């Protein structure tokens, strides 16, 4: 579900509106899979969607999507800036890691990156 929320969030920011086919294309999955996931997220109060209409994140869905995206960006930054990985690998691995990382590790990464940036900029 996190991938769906993050994708809906990003597509909404980019395009102003999101349809099932947009999410399917972005995630390279079928429209029925997206429709099924949207129904589940609707029951959880994360999205609103009328048939053949735009998908909208609810306030709860938007907050969760922003948290997921923030986690993704933090991990990607660490992989790029500290581990100096190839951008394509960093993107792919950040997507995998973001779903399993603890809040404590996220907080630790934030502290580490904040401290590391100070040293980098002071040099």
N, C-alpha and C positions, 0 to 999 in steps of 0.2 A: 504494500500500500504506500510505503514511503516514496518509492520511485514515481508512482502516479501523482501523489501530492506535489512532489518537487517539480515534476514535468508540467503539471497544470499551473503551478505558481509561475514558473519561468515563461511558459507560453502566454499566460495572461499578461505578464509584464511586457513581453515582446510584441504581442499582437493585439492586446486589448480584449480578446475573447478566445475561447477554446471550445472546440467541438470534439466529439469522440474520435473522429478520423484524424484530427491533429495529434491527439495523444497516441493513437495507434501508430501513426507514421514516426513520431518522435522516438517512441520506444521500440519500434520495429516489431510490433505484435498485431494480432488481429483485432478488428473492431468489436467482435463479440466478447473477447477477453476484457477489453476496456469497459464495455457496457456492464459486464458482470462486476467488475471491480468498482465502478461508479455506483452501482446499486448498493454494494456493501458499504461504501464510504458514506452514501446518503443515509443509510440506516444508523451509522455511527455519528451522524451530524457533522461530517467534515466537508461535504459538498452539497450543492443543490443543483438539480438537473431535471428539466422536463424533456420528454422525448423530442428528439430532433432540434433541441435548443442548445444554447451555450451551457457549459459546465462552469459553475461558480463555486469558489471556496467559501465556506462559511467563516465566521470569525475564528472559530476553533480550528478549522482546517487551514486557514491562512497562517495562524500562529504556529501550528505544527509544521507546515511547509517551510516557513521562514527559518525555523529551528533546524530542520533537516538540511536546508540549503546552506545555512551558516556553518553547520558541522562539516558538510562536504567541502566548502571553500577553505575552512581551517585545515583540514587534513590535506587537501590538495596543495595548499601553500607550504605546509611542512614537507611534503614529498618533493615539491619543486625547489624550494629555497634551501632547505637543510640537507636533504638527501640527494639533491640535484638530479632527479630522475627526468627522463624524457617526458615532455608534456602529455603525450598520449597515454603513457603508462601511468603517470600520476593521476590523470583523470579517471582512468578505468579502476585503478586501485582505490582511489578516494571513494568512488561509488560503492565499492565492495565493503570497505572498512566502515563507512558512515552508518551502516545498519547495525553493526555489532559493537561499536565502541561505547564504553561506559561514560557517564557524566564526569566521573573523576578524571578519566584520561583526557577528555575534552578540556576540562579545566586546566590540567597539567600542560597540555599542548598550548593553550592560550598563554599561560604564564611563561613557558619556554620561548615561544615566538616573540612575546613582548620583550622579554629580557634580551633575547638574541638580536632583535632589531635595534635596541639601544646601543649594544656593543658595535653592531655593524655601522650604524650612523655616526658613532663617536670616532671611528677609525679614520 
